[in-house]
Amino acid sequence: KDAKVKVLGYASPEGKAEFNQKLSEMRAAKVADYLTKRGVRINSWQGQGVNPVTGRAAIVKTLQ
């Protein structure tokens, strides 16, 4: 419960850049909402657009 995290959302490279940016933002927001409802303090969340390495993902980073 005392964890502070940052959530980064990503989309795969298929599709248009605008759509992928919005999709990555929605993905990060959903994960942040899920964690917040379970008592995790979210420091920030943001969509990062396309990441060909991670593809469709949300990455949660623990902050110090």
GIRA-V380914 format. One record per residue. N is the residue number from 0. RES is the residue in one small letter. PSI is psi in whole degrees, -180 to 180 (999 if undefined). D_FIRST is the distance of its C-alpha to the first C-alpha in Angstrom with 2 decimals. Layout:
BEGIN
{{N,RES,PSI,D_FIRST} {N,RES,PSI,D_FIRST}}
END
This chain:
BEGIN
{{0,k,-25,0.00} {1,d,1,3.79} {2,a,141,5.51} {3,k,127,8.44} {4,v,161,10.71} {5,k,134,14.24} {6,v,127,15.74} {7,l,124,19.48} {8,g,145,21.67} {9,y,159,25.07} {10,a,159,28.20} {11,s,164,31.11} {12,p,-10,34.38} {13,e,150,36.32} {14,g,-180,37.13} {15,k,151,37.57} {16,a,-43,35.52} {17,e,-46,34.72} {18,f,-44,33.45} {19,n,-37,31.37} {20,q,-48,29.73} {21,k,-41,28.85} {22,l,-43,27.66} {23,s,-36,25.33} {24,e,-43,23.93} {25,m,-39,23.46} {26,r,-45,21.80} {27,a,-41,19.21} {28,a,-42,18.71} {29,k,-43,18.30} {30,v,-42,15.64} {31,a,-43,13.73} {32,d,-45,14.30} {33,y,-48,13.25} {34,l,-40,9.79} {35,t,-42,9.51} {36,k,-16,10.72} {37,r,15,8.01} {38,g,6,5.27} {39,v,132,5.13} {40,r,120,7.21} {41,i,119,10.51} {42,n,-43,12.88} {43,s,160,15.81} {44,w,148,17.37} {45,q,151,21.02} {46,g,136,23.73} {47,q,5,25.72} {48,g,-138,28.67} {49,v,137,30.37} {50,n,104,29.43} {51,p,-20,32.12} {52,v,-51,30.29} {53,t,-27,27.01} {54,g,-136,28.61} {55,r,99,26.57} {56,a,160,23.00} {57,a,127,19.66} {58,i,131,18.15} {59,v,121,14.53} {60,k,132,14.61} {61,t,134,12.07} {62,l,153,13.16} {63,q,999,13.99}}
END
